[in-house]
Amino acid sequence: MIGKRFLSGLTAAAMSISLLTGCGGTPVSNSADSKAESTQSQQAAGSSAKENEPVTLEFWNVFTGSDGDILREIGDNYNKTNKDNITINMDIMPNDTLQQKLPAAIATNTAPDFVLFGVENLASYVKNDSLEEIDDFWTATGVNKDNYLKNVVDLSHINGKMYGVPMQYNVQYLYWNKDLFKSVGLDPETPPKTMDQLAEFAVKLTDPSKNQYGLVLPTGVTYMQFLWANGGDADDPAGNKNLLKSAENLKTLSWLQDLTVNKKVTPMNVSGSDADALLQAGKVAMYMSGPWQINGLKEQGINFGIAPCVSGSAGAFSPAGGCSFVIPKGTDAAAKQGVYKFMKFWLTDDILKEWSQRNGFPVWSKTLLEDKDIQNDQIIKSISEATGIGRSYNLGYALSSQIDKDVMIPMFEKTITGAATPEKILNEASDAMDKILSTSK
Amino acid sequence: MNIKNIEEFHPRAQKCAYLFIMPSLIILTVFVFIPLAASFVISLLNINIFMNDISFGGFVNFIKLLSDGRVLNATINSFYFTLLEVPVQIGLALILAMYVARNSRYTKMLRSFYYLPFICSMTAIGIIWSMLLDPNLGFIPYLLKGIGLESVSFLKDPYLAMPTVIAVTAWKGFGYTLTLLTAAILNISASLYEAAEIDGAGAWKKYTHITIPGIFSTLSFCIVTTTISSLQVFDQTYVMTQGGPLRKTETLVQYIYDRGFQTAPYDLGYASAISTYLFLIIVIIIFILRKFILNRGETVNE
């Protein structure tokens, strides 16, 4: 009797143990291992003070496009050639995924050693005290801060403190397909300059029978350039002020809805990546996007031009952005030194030149601006004018990504798809904006 | 009856039974009871994912919830999904179960085929269907073009997106319901049908008077479990639409995820408050279903 009872107890115990190990064993041990490794390398670096202890740096970034291949190439090259025994382990993922993984990773101390993402994300991380402050970067590495354009370096500062090292700088351009312009009798060398011209050209270039559209306006993004062009704006971060409800904005939204719903110049319900594909396939004539289109268009053999964003009654503006290297809180000192070395490597003119020339990104190093190859580069020449009208939006504002997601993106999506009248859309957006701004105290 | 007899009636071996339920009890405690209690507690806090700066907020999150238009929208979407998905899935399974509830080699093969989507991961299925239905490079819009329908964008059209997600979910899930129902139908004694035939009952009479009552308890079980899982729908909308277009497919769990993990300020407290709200909705619905369906199923069986 006792034997039976003992046996059954043992079975039950064995079952529960095996189930538990089956569930959670592997991931737990994994993270523990990697932590042990990193502390080991830290100790080694600290005690012997030798520079050549191997350091492996985990690096997350959002470069999923063709520029990611070039970034990987530069990273691999660095791994092979650097004399500090640093190995960069690159993990590329879409921005959405990264923004979902990183906060939890930082909170649980499993974050990578450094990350590369858009500067618009900086503020909310800084507000939660989850990025390392790197004010000592310039002195620690001996890189000359004054050699880089101040407006670009400033993108990585929040409240006067530096949290990121700039990696690239960009604004949105207007791309146009010269062959399509020619086919409808427009001058292939004259892109639209004003919003009215943009509308006029777009109508001419739209031919539903050929599945060809004049302009592509993907949803899921914002079109600040149109609001600014007519003198409107979304909000004023300095005074927490809601600027949405204005006659200028109403005019812009009405113009935009007329263009998409009545004149039907854009394919409906396309995402950003769909729009990229349509432009590369020669199915749309005009598209506003960043420099990352250039490589894809070259590869597809599209005969394209790059122009500044169109102007309205108040001038022409283009949303400026950029990407920065940042170091999550909790990265240990040895790894941080390694990251500084890679950042310094990135800021050399050789790398910046390669990046600008191969990807069509604006140059922001003063010594590089005087470089002959750069001065003679056709694409870089044509983007310099387009880059001049860059304007940043809600930069350094902790609420910026929430405003984008909950107010601006839905507002433009509803306008473009014609879900409601512009008045109603603007009122709803303004109410949503009030709600978000009221949380900032 | 004396005390000794009672002891014999509850023999000590029962203690061993606790050991046997221990494996599932531990798992349930770790993965269900503790998280459940934790989310109640978290919903009363002001807390974000970075876990610094935590403070007690009382019912602030719940008050915020009542005036949040996206919660209302998500609630409507979740109910829309449930009210359409449950009947479609159960109905499809019921009709096909009648057909495959025979033990020939052909019907056995069919049953396996119908079960196949259920064992696949929703993520993989979601991605495959998104590609098949993509208006630019999808196979199905291409076929539709062949019969003269111009570029239908199933998952990107505000009015078609939810029905499309429902259709894919029903397609994936009906095999499971079908298997349960088929087993129940095969369990009904053949003598009942014979007796009915002798009494001159037709196929429809046999179906409504023998088959349906015979499988009612299984059927009601299916209805309850499908309803619960429909109210908790997440994977399919997350993979196929991300809640868009125009938030027409943003269900409650999708919104919880968005608030807690997708959008700054990653407000875990608020996300937990919405989870609690969803929990209460599901509890109420189960009580209603118990009263009208589960209990009836039991009386029918008696």
Interface residues (C-beta under 8 A of the other chain):
Chain A: R5 S8 G9 A12 A13 M15 S16 L19 L20 C23 D96 Q99 Q100 P103 A104 I106 A107 N121 S124 K127 N128 D129 S130 T219 G220 M268 N269 V270 S271 D274 A277 L278 A398 S401 Q402 K405 D406 P410 E413 K414 T417 A419
Chain B: A13 C16 L19 F20 M22 P23 I26 I27 N48 I49 F50 M51 N52 D53 P135 N136 S153 K156 D157 P158 G244 P245 L246 R247 F261 Q262 T263 A264 P265 Y266
